[in-house]
Amino acid sequence: MATGTAVDVVMPQMGVSVSEGTITKWSKQVGDHIEADETLLEISTDKVDTEVPSPASGVISEILVSEGQTVDVGTVLARIGGEAGAAAPTAPEAAPEPAAPPEPAQAAAPEPATQAAAGESEAAATELAAPLAQPAQPVAQENGKSFVSPVVARIASEHGIDPAQVPGTGSGGRVTKKDIQAFIEAGGQQQAAPAQTVPTQAPAPQAPPQAAPQAPAPSREPQAPGSGETLEPMTAMRRGIADHMRRSLDTSAHVTSAIEVDMSKVVAIRQKLKKEYGAAYGVNPTYLSFIARATVETLRDYPWVNGEIRGDQIVSKSFVNLGFAVELADGKGLIVPVVKNAETLNLLGMAKAIADVAKRARDKQLTPDDVTGGSFTITNPGGYGTFHGTPVISQPQAGILGTYAIVKRPWVITDDNGADAIAIRSIMNLTLTYDHRLVDGAYAGRFLRDLRERLQTWGEADY
């Protein structure tokens, strides 16, 4: 129910390790009416993208943070008033903003006037005020035309130049360092060069160091887009992915092993269960659910693949928190929701859990708790036809399994009589990328061998 009191909408705390978020989309605008729990905006963090519901019903009176801005947790993002007229309070708040900038300008303006008075007490006050107003500028001096800094005065003296003869481009016609240098380069120093022959040579080495601060400017030029290029800022999620992947490569000794698996029995069983599970539970048992179930069983025998290195200690776990890499709908993000205690799930439970986290990931309904605590990860690029890859480990885990396209291929089998024969089989490649600091090649090879055996001999007892 709408109330007459304005309600602040703040950047929510999306997990203990999340300190900021980026506004990606406002679903409502100022003046729009919104109901409590209706989606007000979408935010992105380095862990999840999520929708933020309205904390109250009413009219949007203010939007204080625009799309694309990143702000700290607790920052007020918008205000919701109890009625359409609630937008009125924005006027008093807007007033102080333009009032703040004129203060420094008004405080700086008296400096030239004070110096023009030439009073000793006023000059002293100016010297004290100048470092506060312009810390990089020395105290100005009068030259009969305008005021110049000691640097300009020194250069003019060394070259025998009257600053009054130099056209000034600074504020109020003031002669700047660039002005005096340009005047000298144009030959102006020849007017009084005979009187200052010796000093003329001294300042030459000092000029380059003074011009050095301008050197970084060209380095920004390559950042501008070239012909046919466009620039877009990285989202908080993309920055998080970039940092996490780079940190993983810097931390773990990545090695990838691969194995071919005959998935023919799994294909046949899945065809049978699709109708059964679909009719009874509304669930589609994907190939990924079969692989996940077999992986959990295999990890029981290879705890280091499910473990991690913590300092100089090896951590083994009695549980399997299984992460699944999920591509977001726009193809510009990747998130890894975690199915906790996957070792407690049968095939049907695994299929339900995978479908649930995948849907919530794409609908931006995940919380930070849904994407933390993983002990092992499966990534499934095979849905796009890829047959091999070298995934990057999700820290601090020790391994990640890659699943790839199932392709019908001629395959050598042994018939019931023990003779070799060629048959058409559904073959899948699996890869295990592991941290060689903890997992050796032979250990990884045995893990893949046993995982393959479980998939190739799948029976009803494995449901």
Helices and strands as residue ranges (DSSP letters): E 7-10, E 20-26, E 33-34, E 39-44, E 49-53, E 58-63, E 70-72, E 76-81, G 84-87, H 90-94, H 96-99, H 102-108, H 110-117, H 120-133, E 141-142, E 147-148, H 150-158, G 163-165, G 171-173, H 177-185, G 188-191, G 193-196, H 197-201, G 204-206, H 207-211, G 212-214, G 217-223, H 236-251, E 254-262, H 264-281, H 287-299, E 308-310, E 313-315, E 322-324, E 326-327, E 334-335, E 338-339, G 342-344, H 347-362, G 368-371, E 376-379, G 381-384, E 399-414, E 420-435, H 441-456, G 460-462
